[in-house]
Amino acid sequence: MSRTQQLEHKGKTIFYMDFSNTAHASEIRDIMTESVQYIRTQPPCSVLTISNVTGMRFSNEIKELFNEFLKDNKPYIKASAVIGLNGLQLIFNGLLKLTGRHINVFNSTEEAKEWLVNSD
């Protein structure tokens, strides 16, 4: 079962990545590999993304995976949102500093979709 999908919202495509309830680097790596196949085939600065990290467990290995993933995707991303951070806020803030990315945090997918389609 795929953990990525393209959502349509108000005429725009949003790429959704579901990292929820993952705890192992291998699971996360699989989602990232699938995501890269879409993201890195799009024009520069064009992709809108939502990452759902609800219930995800972090380790140093997973932090490093996200560090590379965020940095390498940066040229393709127009705007990004994340939902489900809760207790992961400190780790997330550190990743943003390391990668130079700006990603807004939301409580729900609907809030994130609304912000993304209005991020022009």
C-alpha positions in Angstrom: 0.0 0.0 0.0 1.4 3.3 -1.0 2.1 6.0 1.6 2.3 8.8 -1.0 -0.4 10.3 -3.1 -1.3 13.3 -5.2 -4.2 15.3 -3.7 -6.1 17.8 -5.7 -7.3 20.9 -3.8 -8.8 24.0 -5.5 -7.2 23.1 -8.8 -3.7 22.5 -7.5 -1.8 19.3 -6.9 -0.4 18.6 -3.5 2.0 15.7 -2.9 1.1 14.0 0.4 3.6 11.8 2.2 2.3 9.6 5.1 5.1 8.9 7.6 2.6 8.4 10.4 3.2 5.7 12.9 6.5 4.7 11.4 9.4 3.7 13.7 12.0 2.1 11.5 14.4 3.7 9.2 13.6 1.1 6.5 9.9 2.1 6.4 10.8 5.8 6.2 13.5 5.2 3.5 10.8 3.3 1.4 8.4 6.3 1.6 11.3 8.7 0.8 12.3 6.6 -2.2 8.7 6.7 -3.5 8.5 10.4 -2.9 11.7 11.2 -4.7 10.4 9.4 -7.8 7.7 12.1 -8.0 9.3 15.2 -6.5 12.5 15.2 -8.5 10.7 14.8 -11.8 8.8 18.0 -11.4 10.0 21.5 -12.5 12.1 23.5 -10.0 10.2 25.4 -7.3 6.8 23.8 -8.3 5.9 21.1 -5.8 3.5 21.6 -2.9 3.9 19.0 -0.1 2.3 17.8 3.1 4.2 15.4 5.4 2.1 13.6 8.0 4.5 12.6 10.9 1.7 11.8 13.5 3.0 9.1 15.8 6.4 8.8 14.0 9.4 7.8 16.1 12.7 9.6 15.6 16.2 8.2 15.9 19.6 9.6 14.9 19.4 7.5 11.7 15.9 8.8 10.9 17.1 12.3 11.6 19.9 11.9 9.1 17.5 10.4 6.5 15.3 13.5 6.8 18.2 15.9 6.7 19.4 14.5 3.3 15.8 14.2 2.0 14.9 17.8 2.8 18.1 19.2 1.4 18.1 17.3 -1.8 14.4 18.1 -2.5 14.8 21.8 -1.8 15.2 22.9 -5.5 11.9 21.3 -6.4 9.7 22.6 -3.6 7.5 25.6 -3.8 5.9 25.2 -0.3 5.8 22.5 2.4 3.6 21.8 5.3 3.8 19.2 8.1 1.1 17.9 10.4 1.3 15.8 13.5 4.5 17.1 15.0 3.5 17.3 18.7 6.6 16.4 20.7 8.9 16.4 17.7 9.1 20.2 17.4 12.7 20.5 18.7 14.0 17.9 16.3 12.0 19.5 13.4 13.4 22.9 14.2 16.9 21.5 14.1 16.3 19.9 10.7 15.0 23.1 9.3 18.2 24.9 10.4 20.4 22.3 8.9 18.6 22.1 5.6 17.7 25.8 5.1 14.1 24.8 4.4 11.0 26.7 5.5 8.1 24.3 6.4 4.9 25.5 8.1 3.4 23.4 10.8 -0.4 22.7 11.0 -2.8 20.7 13.1 -4.7 19.1 10.2 -4.4 18.1 6.5 -7.2 20.6 5.6 -5.4 23.5 7.2 -2.2 22.5 5.4 -4.0 22.2 2.1 -5.6 25.6 2.4 -2.3 27.3 3.3 -0.4 25.5 0.4 -2.9 26.5 -2.3 -2.7 30.1 -1.1 1.1 30.2 -0.8 1.7 32.0 -4.1 
